[in-house]
Amino acid sequence: MSQFNEVTQDLIQQIESIVGEDYCYVGERINSDFARDEMPIYGAHMPDVVCEPANTEEVSVVMRACYEANVPVTVRGAGTGLVSGSVAVEGGVMLCTMRMDKILEYDMNNLFVRVQPGVRLCDLAADALEHDLMYPPDPGEKTASVGGNVSTNAGGMRAVKYGTTRDYVLAMTVVLADGEILQIGRPVTKTSTGYSLLHLMIGSEGTLGVITELTLRLIPNPKENASFLLPFVDIHAAMASVPKIKLSGLDPQSIEFMERDIVDSSAAHTDNYIIPTEVQGQEAGAYILVTFDGNDIDEIFQRAETLAELADEAGAFDTLVLEGSEKRAVWELRGAFLTAIEAEEKLIDEMDVVVPVDSITEFLEFVHSEGEKVGLRIRSFGHAGDGNLHIYCCSQTLDEEEFLIRNKKVMDASYAKCAELNGQVSGEHGIGAAKATYLAQSVGDTQMRLMAGIKAAFDPKGILNPGKVV
């Protein structure tokens, strides 16, 4: 029996009076997209009500009404997640923040920006550039909301140099489960002031509070950047080069890896064949993609000369320079990897584990072997510089029931191997509902008990995003 109450007509009318009838949806007015995220294998769960508040005050009143009614609330941004984190698995009210999409203020003296959570990453990045500033976090899904990025501590391509979203959040406004409005953090870059509630909220996936405003750190925009493609005979040789690149003092902005099969799939899907499959008369089986940035293009190419020497010693066929339209085309191809997999495969599931960089090859080999045992195709790419791997279990022919049975065998073995290698269940996508079991297995009873205690302190009725993380 559910610990929550059902949504009543009285609660619906309360929510309508708060956000307006045009921004409160029930029944057939709820778009079916709200029942799932971008990984449909975890199932669809339709909320009873979807509302779109316009500001912190409206969120506060909605939360107070739901708290008093003991009705669950699931916070949702753009819905681009991959772990069922923004899906209403217990029904109830879905609170969508995408109407709160304003960039509120730039502080050019202190280098920060205030935004609402529904601002999309691509829009913030582009707007910051208009001010000659960079918002460094660069997750692959550019249409994701910034609030969602903060809720999952999204990482991305530039994490090897600039860190993850967590490193750029200075302050936030949060509405707690009972409707209380809380200001957390300050627009300063250092603090040693008690427990960091700010960092508890970052990565909490909507289970501790509703983020309604963010103050984000910016940096001066590097004036120049260039990318370099290193083709190798196979993934072993490619990954062996990564520690050497990291230890070289070259300060790369990103170091990505890609296997040949996903490059071929993405090229066919996008009709973009910019990445050569044969280099210096040799077939490439894997690639490392490196980007340098800075304010002096000559200095960048001095670093590139050192990179080329390291790559040659590591067995790369060449160091291909990517500038202008070639660079854009290669990164567009990289950005289409997931959509290419989705287009080719009928059923997919994903893990985004993070392991020590020198364990990447061992982990990839293990997962591929587990896939072969049960008859599932394994596709992989990811962030070689920080060990964050995106690995997909795929099938074009199985029915869903059989796929799930085989997939579970691969996932169980792979997450156990990840723990053995001192890795983590998620590098940037979060836990959601999909990976909660693996989180518990990975961190153990004591840590789960402590996390559950934190959850209870913030949300004593457990109404915020139930069924997720803890």
C-alpha positions in Angstrom: 0.0 0.0 0.0 1.4 3.4 -1.0 2.5 5.8 1.8 1.1 8.7 -0.2 -2.4 10.0 -0.8 -4.1 10.2 -4.2 -4.4 13.5 -6.1 -7.8 14.9 -5.4 -9.9 17.4 -7.4 -9.4 19.9 -4.6 -5.6 19.7 -4.9 -5.9 20.1 -8.7 -8.0 23.2 -8.2 -5.4 24.5 -5.8 -2.6 24.0 -8.2 -4.6 25.6 -11.0 -5.2 28.7 -8.9 -1.5 29.0 -8.2 0.1 28.5 -11.7 -3.0 29.2 -13.8 -5.2 26.9 -15.8 -3.0 27.2 -18.9 -0.1 25.7 -16.9 -1.8 22.9 -15.1 -2.5 19.7 -17.1 -4.5 16.6 -16.2 -5.8 13.6 -18.1 -5.5 13.8 -21.9 -3.9 17.2 -21.6 -0.7 15.6 -20.3 1.8 15.0 -23.1 2.9 11.4 -23.1 6.6 12.6 -23.1 6.1 13.4 -19.4 5.8 9.6 -18.7 9.4 8.8 -19.4 12.9 10.2 -20.1 15.4 9.5 -22.9 15.9 5.9 -21.8 12.5 4.2 -22.4 13.6 0.7 -21.4 12.9 1.7 -17.7 9.2 2.0 -18.4 6.6 4.8 -18.5 4.8 6.3 -15.5 2.3 9.0 -16.1 1.9 11.6 -13.5 -1.6 12.6 -12.3 -1.0 16.3 -12.7 1.7 18.3 -14.5 2.2 21.9 -13.5 4.6 24.6 -14.7 5.2 27.3 -12.1 6.6 30.7 -13.2 8.7 31.6 -10.2 10.0 30.6 -6.7 6.9 31.8 -4.9 4.6 29.6 -7.1 6.8 26.6 -6.5 6.7 27.2 -2.8 2.8 27.4 -2.7 2.5 24.2 -4.8 4.9 22.3 -2.6 3.1 23.4 0.5 -0.2 22.2 -0.9 1.3 18.8 -1.9 3.0 18.5 1.5 -0.2 19.1 3.4 -2.0 16.6 1.1 0.8 14.0 1.4 1.1 13.7 -2.4 4.4 12.9 -4.1 6.1 15.5 -6.3 8.6 14.8 -9.1 10.6 17.7 -10.4 11.4 17.7 -14.1 13.5 19.9 -16.4 13.9 19.1 -20.1 13.5 15.4 -19.5 16.8 14.5 -21.2 18.0 12.2 -18.4 18.9 8.5 -18.9 18.1 6.9 -15.5 14.4 7.5 -15.0 15.3 10.3 -12.6 12.6 12.7 -13.7 9.9 10.1 -14.1 6.9 10.0 -11.7 7.2 6.4 -10.6 4.7 7.0 -7.8 2.4 9.2 -9.9 1.2 12.3 -8.1 2.3 15.8 -9.2 5.0 16.6 -11.7 6.5 20.0 -11.3 8.2 21.1 -14.5 10.6 24.0 -14.3 11.0 24.7 -18.0 8.8 27.8 -17.8 11.4 29.3 -15.4 13.9 29.9 -18.3 15.3 33.4 -17.7 18.9 34.5 -17.5 18.5 37.1 -14.7 21.8 38.9 -14.2 25.5 38.9 -15.1 28.0 40.3 -12.6 31.0 41.2 -14.7 33.1 42.2 -11.8 32.7 39.0 -9.9 32.2 36.7 -12.9 29.0 35.0 -12.1 25.5 34.7 -13.7 22.1 34.2 -12.0 19.7 32.0 -13.9 16.4 30.2 -13.4 16.6 26.4 -13.6 14.8 26.0 -16.9 17.5 27.8 -18.9 18.9 25.3 -21.4 22.6 24.6 -21.4 23.1 25.6 -25.0 21.4 28.9 -24.4 23.4 29.8 -21.4 26.7 28.8 -23.1 25.8 30.9 -26.2 24.7 33.9 -24.0 27.8 33.8 -21.9 30.0 33.9 -25.0 28.2 37.1 -26.0 29.7 38.5 -22.8 33.1 37.0 -23.7 32.7 34.5 -20.9 32.6 30.8 -20.7 30.4 28.5 -18.7 32.8 25.5 -18.7 30.5 22.5 -18.0 29.8 20.8 -21.3 27.6 17.7 -21.0 26.8 16.0 -24.3 23.1 16.9 -24.2 23.1 20.6 -25.0 19.3 21.0 -24.7 19.3 19.8 -21.1 18.2 22.3 -18.5 20.8 23.9 -16.3 18.7 22.9 -13.2 18.8 19.3 -14.4 22.6 19.5 -14.9 23.0 20.8 -11.3 20.6 18.1 -10.0 22.7 15.4 -11.5 26.1 17.1 -11.2 26.5 16.7 -14.9 30.1 16.3 -16.2 30.8 16.3 -19.9 33.7 16.7 -22.3 35.6 19.5 -20.5 35.7 17.9 -17.1 39.3 16.7 -17.4 40.4 20.4 -17.3 37.6 22.4 -15.9 35.8 20.0 -13.6 32.1 19.2 -13.4 28.9 21.3 -12.8 29.5 21.2 -9.0 32.6 23.3 -9.4 30.6 26.2 -10.9 27.6 26.5 -8.5 28.1 29.3 -6.0 24.6 29.7 -4.6 21.0 28.6 -5.2 17.5 29.2 -4.1 15.7 26.0 -3.1 12.1 25.3 -2.1 12.0 22.5 0.5 9.4 19.8 0.6 7.1 21.7 3.0 7.3 24.9 0.8 9.9 26.8 2.8 12.2 28.9 0.6 15.9 28.6 1.4 18.9 30.5 0.2 22.0 28.3 0.1 25.6 29.5 -0.6 26.8 32.9 -1.5 28.4 34.4 -4.7 31.9 33.9 -3.4 34.5 31.3 -4.5 35.7 30.1 -1.1 33.9 28.9 2.0 34.7 27.1 5.2 31.4 27.8 6.9 29.7 24.8 8.4 28.3 21.8 6.5 27.9 22.5 2.8 24.2 22.2 2.2 24.9 23.6 -1.3 27.0 20.6 -2.2 24.4 18.3 -0.7 21.8 19.7 -3.0 24.0 19.5 -6.1 23.6 15.9 -7.4 20.6 15.1 -5.2 18.4 14.5 -8.2 15.3 16.4 -6.9 15.1 14.3 -3.8 16.0 17.0 -1.3 14.4 20.2 -2.7 13.3 22.1 -5.8 16.0 24.4 -7.2 14.4 27.6 -8.4 17.4 29.9 -9.0 21.2 29.4 -9.5 24.2 31.6 -9.2 26.9 30.1 -11.5 30.6 30.9 -11.8 32.0 31.9 -15.2 35.5 32.2 -16.5 37.0 34.5 -19.2 36.5 32.8 -22.6 39.7 31.3 -24.0 40.3 33.0 -27.3 41.6 30.0 -29.2 41.1 26.3 -29.3 42.0 23.4 -31.6 41.3 19.7 -31.7 43.5 16.8 -32.7 42.5 13.3 -33.8 44.8 10.3 -33.0 43.9 7.1 -34.8 45.1 3.8 -33.4 45.0 0.2 -34.3 42.7 -0.7 -31.5 41.2 0.4 -28.2 44.2 -1.0 -26.2 46.7 1.2 -28.0 44.4 4.2 -27.8 43.8 4.0 -24.1 47.4 3.4 -23.3 48.2 6.9 -24.6 45.8 8.6 -22.2 47.9 8.6 -19.0 50.9 9.8 -21.0 48.9 12.7 -22.4 47.6 13.6 -18.9 51.1 13.4 -17.4 52.7 15.6 -20.1 51.6 18.9 -18.6 49.8 19.8 -21.9 46.6 20.7 -20.0 44.0 19.4 -22.5 40.5 20.7 -22.3 39.1 17.3 -23.3 40.3 13.8 -24.1 37.6 11.6 -25.7 37.8 8.0 -26.8 35.7 6.3 -29.5 35.7 2.9 -31.0 35.5 2.3 -34.7 32.1 0.7 -34.8 30.4 3.7 -33.2 32.2 6.1 -35.5 31.0 4.1 -38.5 27.4 4.0 -37.2 27.4 7.8 -36.5 28.9 8.5 -39.9 26.2 6.5 -41.7 23.4 8.0 -39.5 24.5 11.6 -40.1 26.0 11.2 -43.6 29.1 12.8 -42.1 32.3 10.8 -43.0 34.7 13.4 -41.7 36.7 10.9 -39.5 39.0 8.8 -41.7 38.9 5.0 -41.3 42.2 4.5 -43.0 45.3 6.6 -42.1 48.8 6.2 -43.5 47.6 3.0 -45.2 46.4 1.4 -41.9 42.9 0.6 -40.6 42.0 2.6 -37.5 40.2 0.6 -34.8 39.9 3.3 -32.2 40.5 7.0 -31.8 41.5 9.6 -29.2 40.2 13.1 -29.7 42.1 15.9 -27.8 41.2 19.6 -27.5 43.5 22.3 -26.3 42.4 25.8 -25.5 44.1 29.1 -24.6 44.6 32.7 -25.7 47.5 32.1 -28.1 47.1 29.8 -31.1 50.9 29.5 -31.5 51.2 28.3 -27.9 48.4 25.7 -28.6 50.3 24.4 -31.6 53.5 24.2 -29.5 51.6 21.9 -27.2 50.3 20.0 -30.2 53.9 19.2 -31.3 54.5 17.6 -28.0 51.2 15.7 -28.3 52.3 14.4 -31.8 55.5 13.1 -30.3 53.7 11.3 -27.5 51.1 10.0 -29.9 53.8 8.6 -32.2 55.5 6.9 -29.3 52.2 5.4 -28.3 51.6 4.0 -31.8 49.2 6.5 -33.3 49.1 6.4 -37.1 49.2 10.2 -37.2 48.1 13.4 -35.3 45.4 14.9 -37.5 44.9 18.7 -37.0 41.2 19.8 -36.8 40.3 23.4 -37.3 37.3 25.4 -38.6 34.7 23.3 -40.4 36.6 20.1 -39.9 36.7 20.5 -36.2 32.9 21.3 -36.1 32.2 18.3 -38.2 34.1 15.9 -36.0 32.5 17.2 -32.8 29.1 17.0 -34.5 29.8 13.4 -35.3 30.8 12.8 -31.7 27.7 14.4 -30.5 25.5 12.1 -32.6 26.8 8.8 -31.1 23.8 8.2 -28.9 21.2 9.0 -31.6 23.1 6.7 -34.0 22.9 3.9 -31.5 19.2 4.6 -30.9 18.6 4.5 -34.7 20.3 1.2 -35.1 19.2 -0.8 -32.1 15.7 -1.8 -31.1 16.5 -2.1 -27.4 19.2 -0.4 -25.4 20.3 0.2 -21.8 23.2 2.3 -20.6 25.7 2.5 -17.8 27.9 5.6 -17.3 30.4 4.2 -14.8 33.6 6.0 -13.9 36.8 4.0 -13.3 40.4 4.9 -12.8 41.9 6.0 -16.2 44.4 3.1 -16.2 41.5 0.6 -15.7 39.4 1.7 -18.7 40.7 -0.9 -21.1 40.3 -3.7 -18.5 36.7 -2.6 -17.8 35.8 -2.3 -21.5 37.2 -5.8 -22.2 35.2 -7.2 -19.3 31.9 -5.7 -20.4 32.4 -6.8 -24.0 33.1 -10.4 -22.8 30.0 -10.3 -20.6 27.9 -9.1 -23.6 29.3 -12.0 -25.7 28.3 -14.5 -23.1 24.6 -13.6 -23.2 24.4 -12.5 -26.8 24.1 -8.7 -26.4 26.0 -6.2 -28.5 28.1 -3.7 -26.5 28.7 -0.2 -27.8 31.0 2.2 -26.0 32.5 5.7 -26.1 33.3 8.3 -23.4 35.6 10.6 -21.6 39.0 9.0 -21.6 40.6 11.9 -19.6 38.5 11.3 -16.5 37.5 7.6 -16.9 33.8 8.2 -17.4 32.5 5.6 -19.8 29.2 5.4 -21.7 28.5 1.8 -22.4 25.4 0.5 -24.1 23.9 -3.0 -24.0 22.0 -3.4 -27.3 19.8 -5.8 -29.3 18.2 -5.5 -32.7 16.3 -8.8 -32.5 15.3 -9.8 -29.0 11.9 -9.1 -27.4 11.9 -6.8 -24.4 11.4 -9.6 -21.8 14.4 -11.6 -23.0 16.5 -8.5 -23.4 15.9 -7.4 -19.8 16.9 -10.9 -18.5 20.2 -10.9 -20.5 20.8 -7.2 -19.8 20.5 -7.7 -16.1 23.3 -10.3 -16.2 25.6 -7.9 -18.0 24.8 -5.0 -15.7 25.1 -7.1 -12.5 28.5 -8.4 -13.5 29.7 -5.0 -14.8 28.8 -3.0 -11.7 30.5 -5.6 -9.5 33.6 -5.3 -11.7 33.4 -1.5 -11.5 33.4 -1.7 -7.7 36.4 -4.1 -7.8 38.3 -1.5 -9.8 37.4 1.3 -7.3 35.0 2.9 -9.7 31.6 4.5 -9.2 28.2 3.6 -10.4 27.7 7.0 -12.2 30.0 9.6 -13.5 27.5 12.2 -14.6 24.0 10.8 -15.4 22.9 10.1 -11.8 21.2 7.2 -10.1 17.5 7.9 -10.5 15.3 4.8 -10.2 17.3 2.7 -12.7 20.6 2.4 -10.8 19.4 2.6 -7.1 20.1 -1.1 -6.5 23.6 -0.8 -7.8 24.3 2.3 -5.7 23.3 0.4 -2.6 25.5 -2.5 -3.5 28.4 -0.2 -4.3 28.5 2.0 -1.2 27.1 -0.4 1.5 24.7 -0.2 4.3 26.3 2.5 6.4 26.5 5.0 3.6 23.0 4.2 2.5 21.7 4.7 6.1 23.5 8.1 6.2 22.0 9.2 2.9 18.5 8.1 4.0 19.0 10.2 7.1 19.9 13.2 5.0 16.8 12.6 2.9 14.6 12.4 6.0 16.0 15.6 7.4 15.2 17.5 4.2 12.0 15.7 3.3 10.4 14.0 6.4 7.3 12.8 4.5 9.4 11.5 1.5 7.3 13.2 -1.1 10.1 14.6 -3.2 11.0 12.3 -6.2 10.2 9.1 -4.3 11.8 5.9 -5.5 15.0 7.6 -6.6 18.6 7.3 -5.2 17.6 6.2 -1.7 
